[in-house]
């Protein structure tokens, strides 16, 4: 009887640890582990992105400077590239920078920097796109 209790405890302990490890793995999969490519103004970078992926860039700016980001892409049809400017180093957090203007076609944004710090630019595409990203801070 003691052997059965011991085996039950071992099984329950093992099951609890396994559940914790799986849960932790799922939670960590939701964080942005993509390396952010540092930019210095003025910058022009080319890339290819698509599907569920995103490219990540970071640039440092001081309060009251103006950050301008422009994107263009090759190809026609349904291919389209886009970007967001964020205060967060985690793509999934979505802390967007407020107070900017956006062009009608979504290919350019100009933002007055609210506070000195790092600003993150995330590029996505649907379904895929070869893009050029131009970034200036003045």
N, C-alpha and C positions, 0 to 999 in steps of 0.2 A: 504494500500500500504506500509506503514512504517513497518507493521508486516512482510510482505513478504521480505522486504530488511533486516530486523533484522534476520529473520530465515535463509536467504541466507548467511549472514555474519557468523552466528554461524556455519552453516553447512560447509562453506569453511574453517573457522578457525579450526573446529574439524577435517576436512579431512587433512589439512596441518599438524597438530600435529600428527595425526595417521600415516601419511606417514613418518614423521621424526622418530617416535618411531620404526616403522618397519624397516626402513633403518638402524638406530642405532643398532637394535637387530641383523640384518644380519651382519653388520660390526663387532660387538663384537663376533659373533659366529666364526669368522675367526681367532681370537687370541688364543693362546695356554694357556688355563687356568689350564692345568694339573700340579699338584704339582710336583716339581723336588725333587727327593730323594737325599739328600746329601751323598757323598761318601768320605771316607778317605783312602788313599793309605797305604797298598794294600787292595783292596776290591774284594769280590766275592759275587755277588747277583744272586738270582734265581727269575724268573718271568714267567708269562704267558701272551702272547699278541697275537692279531690277528685282522683281519678285518681292519676297519678304525682307530683303536686305536694305540697309541704308549705309551711306558713307557719312562719317563724322569729322567735323573740323572744329578747331577752337582758335579764337583770336582774343587778344587782350585789348581792352579799350578803357579810356578814362571818362569819368562823368562829363556830360555835356558835349562829348565828341559825337560825330555823326558816322554811323555805320551804314554803308551801302553795299548791298549784295545783289548781283545779277546772275542769271543762269540762262544758258542756251543749250540746245541739244540737237544732235543730228538725227536724221530719219524722219519719216513721215508716218502717215497712218495713225494708229492709236498710241504710238510711243509718246510719252510725255514725262518730263522730269520736273521736279518741284523741290522746294526747300522750306525749312522753318528755322527761325532764329529763336534760340532758347537760352534761359539763364541756367538751365539744369545740365549737368554732365551726364544725365541719364535720359536717353531718347524716349523712354516710356513714361517719364515723369511729366513731360509736357508743359513745363513752366515757360510760356512764351513771353518774349519781350513786348511790352505794350508801348503805345504812343508813336507808332510809325505809320508810314504811308505805303500803300501797295499799288502797283500799276494795275491797269485793267486786266492785262493778260497774265498776271501773276509771275512774271519773269524778273521782277525787280522789286526790292524793298529798301526803304531808307528809314533808319531809326535813330532817334536822338538817344544817346546812352544815358540811362537814369542813374547809374552808379558804377564806379570803377570796379572792374573785375573781368573774368573770362566770360566770353559769349560763345555759344555753341551753334553751329550751323549743321543741320541734318538734311542730307539730300536723299530723296527717294525717287522712284520712277515706276511707271506702269505702262506696259509690262516690263520693258527695259529701255535704257537710253545711254548713249555716249554723250556726256555733258561737259561743258566748260563753266566753271564757277569763278566769278570775279568778285573780289572783296576789297573794299577800301575803308579806311578809318581816317577821318580828318578832324 
